């Protein structure tokens, strides 16, 4: 079943994307929740017209996202955590901790736009997080998890 997404749906697509989904997923979840609409010929024409109108705005959005991503150049991020002698932490570091550490450096980015490679972190060391500023602008950030003094 072809549907047009009305808003961003994680692991599926972005707003105004034309995607193929299983019939039950589209009929029973996406359409009733208001996340998508059925891709009829008239809806496809309206989508194409809307995409033409948004092309210029999209270029400006990409440029501003690149400017936001450039703020991360040269940023060294250290997240303190309590850990034992072997380097295993008492707890874990998640995207919320990365978002908070970035906010302390005056870089605001929502948790939902941050992905940590490997999931939650449970040991001290150096890790990579991917920050999505725009669908076309993804910046990787290398950060260290250090022992809390």
MIMITI-223777 format. One line per field, with one value per atom (N, C-alpha, C): residue number from 0; residue in one letter; atom name; x, y, z. Coordinates in steps of 0.001 Angstrom, whole numbers, plus 500000, padded with zeros to 6 digits. Each point is the difference from the previous one (the first is absolute). Example, Ala and Ser with C-alpha at 12.3 -4.5 7.8 and 13.67 -1.06 7.14 Angstrom:
% residues 2
i	0,0,0,1,1,1
aa	A,A,A,S,S,S
at	N,CA,C,N,CA,C
x	513190,499110,500900,499650,500820,499230
y	494310,501190,501200,501050,501190,501090
z	507800,500000,500000,499280,500060,500730
//
This chain:
% residues 149
i	0,0,0,1,1,1,2,2,2,3,3,3,4,4,4,5,5,5,6,6,6,7,7,7,8,8,8,9,9,9,10,10,10,11,11,11,12,12,12,13,13,13,14,14,14,15,15,15,16,16,16,17,17,17,18,18,18,19,19,19,20,20,20,21,21,21,22,22,22,23,23,23,24,24,24,25,25,25,26,26,26,27,27,27,28,28,28,29,29,29,30,30,30,31,31,31,32,32,32,33,33,33,34,34,34,35,35,35,36,36,36,37,37,37,38,38,38,39,39,39,40,40,40,41,41,41,42,42,42,43,43,43,44,44,44,45,45,45,46,46,46,47,47,47,48,48,48,49,49,49,50,50,50,51,51,51,52,52,52,53,53,53,54,54,54,55,55,55,56,56,56,57,57,57,58,58,58,59,59,59,60,60,60,61,61,61,62,62,62,63,63,63,64,64,64,65,65,65,66,66,66,67,67,67,68,68,68,69,69,69,70,70,70,71,71,71,72,72,72,73,73,73,74,74,74,75,75,75,76,76,76,77,77,77,78,78,78,79,79,79,80,80,80,81,81,81,82,82,82,83,83,83,84,84,84,85,85,85,86,86,86,87,87,87,88,88,88,89,89,89,90,90,90,91,91,91,92,92,92,93,93,93,94,94,94,95,95,95,96,96,96,97,97,97,98,98,98,99,99,99,100,100,100,101,101,101,102,102,102,103,103,103,104,104,104,105,105,105,106,106,106,107,107,107,108,108,108,109,109,109,110,110,110,111,111,111,112,112,112,113,113,113,114,114,114,115,115,115,116,116,116,117,117,117,118,118,118,119,119,119,120,120,120,121,121,121,122,122,122,123,123,123,124,124,124,125,125,125,126,126,126,127,127,127,128,128,128,129,129,129,130,130,130,131,131,131,132,132,132,133,133,133,134,134,134,135,135,135,136,136,136,137,137,137,138,138,138,139,139,139,140,140,140,141,141,141,142,142,142,143,143,143,144,144,144,145,145,145,146,146,146,147,147,147,148,148,148
aa	X,X,X,X,X,X,X,X,X,X,X,X,X,X,X,X,X,X,X,X,X,X,X,X,X,X,X,X,X,X,X,X,X,X,X,X,X,X,X,X,X,X,X,X,X,X,X,X,X,X,X,X,X,X,X,X,X,X,X,X,X,X,X,X,X,X,X,X,X,X,X,X,X,X,X,X,X,X,X,X,X,X,X,X,X,X,X,X,X,X,X,X,X,X,X,X,X,X,X,X,X,X,X,X,X,X,X,X,X,X,X,X,X,X,X,X,X,X,X,X,X,X,X,X,X,X,X,X,X,X,X,X,X,X,X,X,X,X,X,X,X,X,X,X,X,X,X,X,X,X,X,X,X,X,X,X,X,X,X,X,X,X,X,X,X,X,X,X,X,X,X,X,X,X,X,X,X,X,X,X,X,X,X,X,X,X,X,X,X,X,X,X,X,X,X,X,X,X,X,X,X,X,X,X,X,X,X,X,X,X,X,X,X,X,X,X,X,X,X,X,X,X,X,X,X,X,X,X,X,X,X,X,X,X,X,X,X,X,X,X,X,X,X,X,X,X,X,X,X,X,X,X,X,X,X,X,X,X,X,X,X,X,X,X,X,X,X,X,X,X,X,X,X,X,X,X,X,X,X,X,X,X,X,X,X,X,X,X,X,X,X,X,X,X,X,X,X,X,X,X,X,X,X,X,X,X,X,X,X,X,X,X,X,X,X,X,X,X,X,X,X,X,X,X,X,X,X,X,X,X,X,X,X,X,X,X,X,X,X,X,X,X,X,X,X,X,X,X,X,X,X,X,X,X,X,X,X,X,X,X,X,X,X,X,X,X,X,X,X,X,X,X,X,X,X,X,X,X,X,X,X,X,X,X,X,X,X,X,X,X,X,X,X,X,X,X,X,X,X,X,X,X,X,X,X,X,X,X,X,X,X,X,X,X,X,X,X,X,X,X,X,X,X,X,X,X,X,X,X,X,X,X,X,X,X,X,X,X,X,X,X,X,X,X,X,X,X
at	N,CA,C,N,CA,C,N,CA,C,N,CA,C,N,CA,C,N,CA,C,N,CA,C,N,CA,C,N,CA,C,N,CA,C,N,CA,C,N,CA,C,N,CA,C,N,CA,C,N,CA,C,N,CA,C,N,CA,C,N,CA,C,N,CA,C,N,CA,C,N,CA,C,N,CA,C,N,CA,C,N,CA,C,N,CA,C,N,CA,C,N,CA,C,N,CA,C,N,CA,C,N,CA,C,N,CA,C,N,CA,C,N,CA,C,N,CA,C,N,CA,C,N,CA,C,N,CA,C,N,CA,C,N,CA,C,N,CA,C,N,CA,C,N,CA,C,N,CA,C,N,CA,C,N,CA,C,N,CA,C,N,CA,C,N,CA,C,N,CA,C,N,CA,C,N,CA,C,N,CA,C,N,CA,C,N,CA,C,N,CA,C,N,CA,C,N,CA,C,N,CA,C,N,CA,C,N,CA,C,N,CA,C,N,CA,C,N,CA,C,N,CA,C,N,CA,C,N,CA,C,N,CA,C,N,CA,C,N,CA,C,N,CA,C,N,CA,C,N,CA,C,N,CA,C,N,CA,C,N,CA,C,N,CA,C,N,CA,C,N,CA,C,N,CA,C,N,CA,C,N,CA,C,N,CA,C,N,CA,C,N,CA,C,N,CA,C,N,CA,C,N,CA,C,N,CA,C,N,CA,C,N,CA,C,N,CA,C,N,CA,C,N,CA,C,N,CA,C,N,CA,C,N,CA,C,N,CA,C,N,CA,C,N,CA,C,N,CA,C,N,CA,C,N,CA,C,N,CA,C,N,CA,C,N,CA,C,N,CA,C,N,CA,C,N,CA,C,N,CA,C,N,CA,C,N,CA,C,N,CA,C,N,CA,C,N,CA,C,N,CA,C,N,CA,C,N,CA,C,N,CA,C,N,CA,C,N,CA,C,N,CA,C,N,CA,C,N,CA,C,N,CA,C,N,CA,C,N,CA,C,N,CA,C,N,CA,C,N,CA,C,N,CA,C,N,CA,C,N,CA,C,N,CA,C,N,CA,C,N,CA,C,N,CA,C,N,CA,C,N,CA,C,N,CA,C,N,CA,C,N,CA,C,N,CA,C,N,CA,C,N,CA,C,N,CA,C,N,CA,C,N,CA,C,N,CA,C,N,CA,C
x	500853,499147,500899,499717,500753,499288,500772,499459,500939,499454,500774,500034,501206,500133,499659,499207,499637,501011,500757,501017,501110,501100,501119,499589,500327,499753,501342,500441,501310,500095,501122,500318,499122,499258,499169,500276,499948,500247,499662,500117,499758,498684,499552,498755,500061,498906,499816,500748,500551,500615,498909,500220,499114,500629,499354,500581,499031,500572,499213,500019,498828,499883,499041,500006,499043,498595,499023,498623,499491,500232,499500,500639,501312,500705,499446,499753,499459,498561,499168,498570,499685,500737,499647,500793,501138,500803,500285,500662,500458,498858,499019,498897,499102,499550,499156,500703,501312,500740,500297,499752,500248,501436,500775,501388,500139,498973,500101,498623,500014,498766,500211,498934,500064,500515,500883,500622,499132,498916,499141,500635,499561,500587,499867,498872,499842,500913,500174,500890,501448,500367,501352,500249,498992,500139,500154,499207,500103,501364,500517,501317,501082,499934,500999,499966,498816,499876,500563,499708,500509,501521,500558,501453,500686,499377,500558,500043,498936,499936,500997,500290,500885,501478,500325,501392,500916,499565,500821,500165,498901,500059,500927,499994,500846,501481,500384,501396,500426,499119,500311,500112,499122,500053,501287,500436,501239,501176,499990,501100,500059,498850,500003,500388,499625,500404,501507,500577,501458,500709,499425,500579,499931,498870,499880,501002,500170,500941,501432,500289,501365,500374,499009,500286,500695,499845,500605,501471,500486,501398,500889,500893,500926,499435,498768,499405,500515,500575,500446,499036,499390,498963,500469,499960,500320,498807,499547,498866,500511,499925,500473,498980,500521,499125,500714,499231,500573,500286,501202,500385,500908,500066,500872,501416,500862,501405,500189,499077,500130,499487,499399,499469,498527,499394,498571,499245,499010,499285,498878,499648,498844,498828,499353,498952,500425,499462,500361,499857,500591,499892,499054,499010,499024,500001,499109,499911,499602,499279,499619,501237,500970,501231,500826,500022,500722,499322,498673,499257,500254,500025,500251,501415,500973,501393,500166,499284,500048,499317,498910,499295,500888,500863,500931,501015,500214,500912,499237,498738,499132,499688,499898,499556,498739,498862,498721,499605,499812,499492,499139,498846,499058,500531,499583,500451,499636,498845,499551,500856,500838,500865,501418,500218,501317,499923,500985,500103,501410,500110,501310,500273,501151,500375,500175,499251,500077,498983,499157,498985,500556,499436,500460,501423,500753,501411,500143,500758,500164,501457,500927,501423,500632,501090,500755,500679,500227,500696,499511,500378,499642,498905,498972,498840,499596,499121,499511,498488,499554,498570,499718,498850,499599,498886,500192,499030,499366,498663,499280,499395,500537,499494,498925,500072,499081,500134,499054,500098,501244,500523,501188,501270,499865,501155,500094,500939,500257,501468,500247,501367,500345,501209,500416,500847,499802,500675,500698,501307,500757,500116,499621,500044,500623,500473,500644,499130,499929,499361,501150,500107,501127,499503,500937,499686,499698,498901,499618,500911,500486,500905,499284
y	498831,501169,501232,500922,501252,501061,500672,501091,501188,501174,501237,500397,500118,500337,501468,500265,501372,500610,499161,500469,498955,500349,499087,498789,498813,498762,499289,499763,499407,498630,499737,498749,499757,501013,499827,501090,501266,501075,501349,500999,501376,500491,501158,500580,500161,499712,500074,498916,499001,498870,499043,499394,498986,498654,499210,498748,498843,498813,498773,499334,499688,499313,498834,499113,498901,500552,499325,500498,500224,499057,500127,501156,500205,501098,501339,500140,501247,500229,498970,500121,500111,499251,499918,500931,500536,500848,501367,500021,501279,500944,499514,500870,500417,499084,500439,500958,499830,500877,501354,500150,501264,500165,498914,500071,499935,499486,499818,500109,500121,499959,499062,499444,499083,500739,499372,500645,499813,500750,499988,500878,499885,500851,501501,500425,501429,500410,499123,500315,500071,499156,500042,501309,500480,501276,501155,499984,501056,499951,498797,499841,500580,499698,500520,501529,500568,501465,500605,499370,500477,499901,498913,499838,501050,500379,501061,501328,500277,501250,500017,498839,499938,499871,499866,499774,501144,501233,501141,500069,499780,500007,498906,498872,498877,500359,500720,500409,500912,500905,500864,499193,499014,499157,499179,499489,499229,500897,501222,500929,500330,500244,500312,498764,498806,498773,499806,500319,499896,500992,501190,500985,499500,499377,499432,498874,499172,498881,500496,501136,500525,500479,500244,500371,498869,498762,498850,499817,500729,499868,500441,499134,500317,499831,499518,499804,498689,500084,498814,499764,498859,499693,498879,500257,498993,499869,498780,499734,499216,500579,499279,498960,498860,498936,499249,499521,499198,498613,499506,498690,499299,498689,499196,499978,499222,499921,499379,499159,499337,500853,501135,500881,499788,499049,499776,501022,500635,501092,499484,500829,499768,500721,499371,500630,500029,500942,500091,501436,500259,501300,499819,500877,499911,501300,500077,501200,501219,499790,501123,500632,499183,500524,500764,499499,500697,501334,500008,501230,501023,499545,500905,500550,499165,500457,501021,499812,500982,501300,499903,501197,500818,499320,500717,500802,499594,500725,500915,500314,500891,499479,498698,499390,499216,500509,499382,499041,498740,499013,499013,499679,499118,498567,499261,498627,499114,500264,499112,500119,501023,500165,499501,499329,499475,498484,499362,498541,499640,499119,499535,498656,499907,498754,498933,498921,498926,500133,501004,500152,500655,499643,500569,499561,500887,499762,499548,498924,499451,499899,500500,499966,501348,500306,501216,499852,501110,499952,501066,499821,500963,499395,500791,499524,501020,499564,500860,500151,501235,500283,500672,499710,500617,500992,501253,501058,500379,499926,500302,501400,500913,501367,500160,499169,500018,498640,499609,498687,499872,501121,499969,500390,500427,500454,499177,499058,499177,500176,500335,500257,498961,499438,499069,500745,499646,500649,498928,500137,499070,500598,499216,500493,498942,500461,499112,499858,498806,499745,499776,500907,499973,499710,499586,499678,501304,499978,501147,500081,501213,500133,500147
z	500000,500000,500000,499118,499936,500826,500858,500797,499916,500260,500079,501469,500550,501406,500233,501020,500359,500952,500723,500930,500059,500634,500125,500837,499506,500729,500101,501245,500224,499336,499368,499308,498775,499548,498817,498976,500413,499059,500585,499127,500403,499404,500448,499507,498484,499341,498554,499228,500682,499303,499540,498850,499460,500336,500851,500468,499783,499857,499913,501362,500526,501278,499835,500978,499968,500208,499411,500039,501421,500891,501366,500753,499797,500668,499542,498714,499476,500423,499829,500282,501483,500827,501417,500901,499516,500875,499382,498847,499452,499640,499289,499556,501169,500889,501129,500970,500186,500910,499366,498706,499322,499551,499971,499577,498486,499307,498552,499370,498675,499233,498824,499501,498880,498765,499240,498844,498758,499932,498814,498923,498754,498947,500294,500555,500309,501159,500988,501113,499529,499043,499441,499256,499257,499275,500981,501071,501005,500681,500236,500613,499106,498707,499056,499958,499991,499980,501280,501124,501286,500054,499462,499999,499130,498902,499148,500753,500746,500749,501152,500555,501161,499626,498733,499596,500441,499815,500388,501521,500718,501463,500499,499318,500394,499898,498969,499855,501158,500391,501144,501283,500170,501194,500053,498855,499949,500347,499488,500286,501493,500607,501439,500824,499542,500698,499910,498859,499851,500922,500159,500909,501444,500376,501347,500197,498979,500100,500089,499382,500042,501410,500854,501388,500745,499503,500649,499644,498993,499615,501153,500396,501077,501396,500133,501319,500574,501189,500710,501151,499992,500972,500915,501292,501001,500932,500172,500875,501202,501192,501187,500456,500459,500501,501124,500959,501074,499454,500291,499494,500993,499876,500849,499449,500630,499605,498625,499575,498701,498851,500286,498962,499738,500702,499848,500840,499398,500666,500893,500982,500845,499343,499051,499217,498547,499255,498590,499514,498837,499333,498821,499886,498916,499198,499029,499172,500826,501080,500868,500624,500372,500587,498966,498771,498933,499704,499949,499752,501108,501241,501133,499956,499639,499911,498880,498902,498911,500414,500756,500464,500932,500770,500863,499186,498756,499112,499035,500327,499223,498604,499865,498745,500321,499562,500313,498874,500355,499048,500781,499456,500690,500039,501021,500182,498815,499400,498925,498737,499915,498844,500255,501130,500348,500033,499392,500024,500435,500971,500450,499344,499381,499369,501075,499899,500986,501122,500002,501047,501246,501151,501272,500302,500636,500283,501445,500219,501340,500428,499169,500348,499672,500679,499717,498641,499320,498722,499037,498739,498957,499129,499707,499260,498944,499093,498934,500106,499872,499943,498661,499426,498737,500289,499582,500238,498675,499940,498763,500115,499212,499974,498935,498975,498874,499341,499195,499368,499130,499500,499162,500760,501247,500781,501284,500009,501179,500352,501239,500460,501055,499899,501043,501024,501255,501114,500821,500148,500814,501400,501003,501375,500905,501148,500962,501237,500506,501286,500980,500986,500932,501408,500848,501389,500753,500742,500808,501219,500281,501139,501297
//
